[in-house]
Amino acid sequence: MLDLLNSDGMRVYLEEALELERRKFRFDSDDRRKENMPAEAEILARAAEIVMGRHTPSFPEKVLISKLGTQKKRVIYVYDDLNRLALKLIQHMVSIRYDRFLPCCLAFRPGFSIQGAFRDALRHYCPNFSCVRTDISDYFNSIDTDRMSLLIQESLPDSVPLTTVIERMLRNPYVKVGDEVICETQKGVMAGMPLAPFLANLYLHAFDKEAVTWAPLYLRYSDDLIFFCRPDDAEHLLDKVRTALSALGLSVNEDKTQISAPGEEWSFLGLAYNQGQIDLSDGAIDKMQGKISRAAKKLYRWRIRKNASTERAARAMIRKFQFKFYGTGLRDDELTWSKWYFPMLNCHYGLSQIDQHMQMWIRYIASGSHCKKNYSLVGYDMMKEWGYVPLKAAYYSRFRKTKNDIETPQHQ
């Protein structure tokens, strides 16, 4: 492992990871975290200590994140920047050296992408099939640590010092909550911990081997599962999924479980397919609209508190979402919307909905309400002057897609 850690490829990966970290904090009003980011040499040294078993990261901080449209909270575990970035580097190494997962496993793997995952679904889709979609409830944090420890030992036999460190981290029951340290016995592989994606794929590797035999097509992107099967088999297949996951201590999220009849719309990874048309899914649209409205309310309160101008607050909101949608134009990661979604879409209807929502909430910043006078306070030309670029316009400008440009299933 140390030879891989010290390779030029790992150094390039680390440089890019640090650049992404700096860009992630570019909109924070407090610059201290960005300024205190560990240096490359520190991260490499800490990663080497972990690989050699000489350092075990201490307990993480437990963070609760609101889930859109519900009172539920999503739990993630966050380590300090030095250990987090060292673990992120190790995650990349183990993914390269120990990735023996099946082609149906599509997430958190070098060379795999959202576009490739969705195209796999399209390539094998048949309009005579039913689509079975489900989601694993609290996947990462529900994984059985005893079973996980055995899998780690079996799968990384030549990295005993590293596996020992990983087991110590998983079995350490302490987490920081605010100013307190509490004991928490069930936290699985800890969502948010950089090694969690690899460990989660490893945990479901045996499940994947079985699932590929249950239907003509099975794909899994992290906790998001999709099957295409004969209509008569759909209910029975879903029961098999429930039973197999239950044996692993996991359960399906019934609220996100759906069977689509042949020819009906189905969605996967934020995209929806319906009769050859590929658009944003309702879930992707709802999530982004929720982020936009929350950001606008927060910026309006900030504007009033600081007695700032509408222009200043609106520009801040526009910068935030333009970065989310389009990035910097340099080496952006694939989570940028223009790289994630644009290449797959062959219509603009979902983008137009988000454009309308975005404009409405930019105008909200002027008055703190939704009213007709906002249109005179913040006109469309004014938004463009402040840097606003609509998704629909950017989509056609950058890709000029038509239906024929996207690979869609062809059937006789």
N, C-alpha and C positions, 0 to 999 in steps of 0.2 A: 504493500500500500504506500510506503514512503516514497518509492520510486515514482509512482503515479502522482503523488502529492507534489513532488518537486519538478514535475514535467512542465514544459512550456505551455501545454494545453491548459493545465490547471491555473497557471498564472494569468493567462488570457481570460479564462472564465472568471477568476476573482476580480480582475480589473473591470470587467463588464458588470459583475454583480455589485461592486462598489459604486459604479456610475449610476446604476438603477436605484441604489439606496439614496444617493444624493438627490436624484430627480424626484424620488418619492417624498422627500421632505422640503421640496422647493417652495411649497405653498404654506408651510408652517410659519407662523409669526415669530416663534421662538427658534432661533438659529443654533442654539447650543448643541442639540443632538447631532446636527449635521457637522458642526465644527469639531465635535468630540468623537467622530467616527474613527474606529481603530485603523491603524495603518496596515498595509498589505503584509509587511514583515511580522507584525503582531499576530495577525490572523493565521498566517502560515505556521508560525511557531506554536500557537494554541492548537491548531488542527493536528500537528505532529504529536503533541503531548497526548491528545485524546486517542489518536490511532495507536500509540505505543502503550496506552493504558496508564499513563502517568498523571492524567487529570480527568476528573469527572465533574461536569458542570453541576453547580449547585441547583437548588430547587428554583423553578420558574415562577413567574407571576401569573396568576389566574385572571383573565380579562373576560368580561361579559360584553357581547355585542348584540344590539337589538336586531331581531329578525323583522323584515319588512312586513307590515300589515298584521302583526300578531303581538301578543304580550310576552312571547317566548324570547329567551336569550340564547345566543350561541356562545359556547365556551371555547376559548383558545388559551394556550399557554405560551408565554413569551419569556425567553431568556435574555440576559443582558447582551448588548450588541457584539461584544467580542466572542462570547460562546455561540451566539446565534449565527454569526457569519462563519465561524470555524465549522460548525455543524452543517451549515449550508454547503460549504466546500466538500465536506465528507460525504454528504448526500449525493453530490454530483459524482464523486469518485465511485461510491458503491453502486450507483446506477449504471456506470460504465462497466465496472468489473463483474458485477453479480447479477446483471439483468438477464434472467432466463425465462421471462414471462411470455405468455402466449400472445399472438397477434390480436386477440380480442381485448386485451388489456391495453387501454389507449392513453391513460393519464400518467403524468410525471415520468416520462421516459425520453431519453435523448433521441431526437429525430422524429418524435411523434408530435402531432399538432391538432388543434381543433378542426382545421380544415380537412386534414386527413381522416380524422375520426368520423366526421359527418359524411364525407365522400364514401367511406367504407359502408356506411348505412345505406346511402343512395345506390351504390353499385350493386348491392345484393338485395335491394328492396324489390318486392313483387306486389302488384296491386291486388293479387288474390290472397295475400297474407294478412292476418291480423297483426297488430303491433301491441306488444305488452311492455309497458313502461313502469318502472318502479324505482324507488330510492331507498337507501339504507339509513335508518334513523341514527343520528349521532354516531356515524360510522367510526371515525378515528378514536373517539373517547370511550367507545363501548367494547373495544377489542380486549379479549382476555389476555392478560399479561403473562400468565403461566404458559399458555399455549404459544404465545408470541415468542417467549424466551427459547422454547425448544426449537421453533422454526429458525430463529436467528442462529443458534448453534449449528443446526444442520446445514444451513445455507451459506454460512460464512466460516467454514471450518479452518481456513488458514489465516483468520484474523481474530484469534482468541482474545488478545488484549482489547481490541475495539469492541467485540461482542460483550465482553465483561463490563465495559463502561456503559454500553447501551442498556444492558440489563439493570445495572445500578440506577440509571436514570429512570427507567420504567418502574422500578420497584420502590423508589424513593417516594413516600407518601406525602411529603411536605410541599406546600405551595404558599406563595405570598398572595394575600388578599388585602389590598390597601396597605395599612401599616402593620398588619398582623401576619403571622405564619400559622397556618392551620394544617391539620392532617386530613388527607383526602385519599381514600383507599381505591376508588375506581376512577381512573383517568385514562385508561387505555394507552395508546401511543401518543397521546397529547396533540390534538389539532393545534397547528401553529408551530410545533417543534419541527425544525427543518428535516429531520430524518423520518418524520411520520409518513410522508407519501410513499417512500420505498417500503417501509415496514407494513403499511396498509396493503400495498400490492402483494407483498409476500404472504400476508395473512389470508388473502382470498385466492392465492394461486391454485390450490387444490379445488376450491369451488369453481374456478374458471374452467379447469380441466373437465369437470362434470357438466357444467352448464353448456359448453359448446356442443355437447351430444344431445341436448334436449330440444333443439330447434334448428331450422335451416340457417338462421343467423342469430348470433348472440354477441353483443358488444358491451363493454363496461368502461366508463370513464369515471374513475374514482368510485363514488357511491351511487352513480347514475347508471342504471341497467336498462338495456333495451333488447327485446327479442322480436323476431318476425317468425310467425308460425302459422300453421293451418288454423282456421277459425275454431274448429272443433277441439283443438288442443289447448286453447288459450287459458281457460280456467284451470285445467289440470296442471299446466306448466307453472302458473302462478303459485299454486299450492306447493309444487316441488321447490320453488324458490324460497317460499316461506319456511318450509321444513329444513332445507339445507342451511339456510342462514341461522335459524334457531339453534341448530346443532353447534354452531360456532359462537353462540351467545349474542347474535345480532338479530335485528328485526327489520321488516320493511316499514317504510313510512306510508301508511294507508292513504293519507291525504294526497300523496304524490303518486299513487298507483292508479294506472289507467289502462284499459284495454280498448284499442281503436279497431273498429270493424274494417274489413277490406275496403280500400278506397277513401276512408275517412282521413282527416288531417292527423298527423302525428308530429311530435316535437322531440328534439334531442339537443342538448348542449346550447340552449338559447335560440335555436332555429326551429322553424316549423315548415313542414312539407305538406302541400295540398295540391293534388292534381298538376304536378309539375312546377308549381310556384313555391319558391323558397323565400320566406320572410322571417322577421324576428318573431319569436314566440311571445305569447301573451305574458309569460312569466318574465322574460327579459325586458319587455317594455315596462311592466309594472315596477320592476326593481329599479330601473333607471329613472323613471318618473318619481319614485319615492326618494331617491338620492337627490334629485334636482330640487324638489319641494323642501326637503330638510335643509339643504344648503342655503336656499333663498331665505328661509325663515331665520336661520342663524345669522346670515349677513345683514338682514334687515335689523335685527336686534343690535348687532355690532354697530351699524350705521347710526342708529339712534343714540346708543351709549357714547359713541365717540364724536357725535355731531359731524359725521363725515358726509360727503356729498353722495348723491345717488350714483354719479358716474364712477366714483372710486369703488363703491361696493359692487356695482354691476360689473365693472372691469374685472374685479377679483373673482366673481362667479364665472364670468366668461372664460378667464384664463384657466380656472380649475377644470372646467368641463371640456374646453378645447384640448387640453393636455390629455384628458381621459380618452377623448374621441380620436385625436390625431397625433398625440405625442409631440416631440420636438422637431420631428423631421429628420432626426439623426438615426442612431441605432436603437430604435424603440423595441421594447419587448412585444410579444404577440398578444398581450392583454390589451393593447391599444385597439379601440374599436375598428379603426380603419384597416388594421391587419387581421383582427379576429373575425369580424363579421362581413365587411365589405366584399371580400373575394367570393363569398358564398351566396350572397343575395342575388336574386334576379327580379326584384321589385322593391319599391321604395315606401310602401304603405306604413310599415312600422317605424321607419325613420321619420316620416312626416308627422306621425303622432308625437314622437319625442320632440321634434322641432317646435310644434305648436305648444307643447307643455313647457319647453325651455323658454320660449319667448314670453309666455304668460307669467312665468315666475321671475324672469328678469324685470318685467314691468312691476311686479309685486314689490320689489325692493324700493320703488319710488314712494309708495304710499302705505305699504303694510296690508293692503287688501286687493281684491280683484274687482276693478271697476272700470268704466269706460274712460274716465279721465286719464288712466294710465297710458292710453294710446297717444295722448297729446304730450304727456310728460316724457315718455320714452318711445320714440318712433322707431320703426324698423331700420331706417337709414342710420339712426343714432347707434343702434346696436352694432351694425356693421362697422361703423367708425370706431367703436370700442373693441373691435376684434372678433365679433361673432361671425361664425361661418356655419350655416345650417348643414345638418347631416345629409339631407337630400342633395343639396348642391355639391357638397364635397364628394358624395358617392358618384354622381354622374360626371363630375369633373375629373376624378382620379381613375375611375374604372369604366365609365360609359357602358355599363352592362345592359344587355338585353336578355331575354329569356334564353336565346340560343347560345349565350356565352358560358352558361353554367352547365356542367355535366349533370344531366338528369337521366333517370332510368328510361331506357328505350324498350318497349314491349311490342310484340307482334299482336 
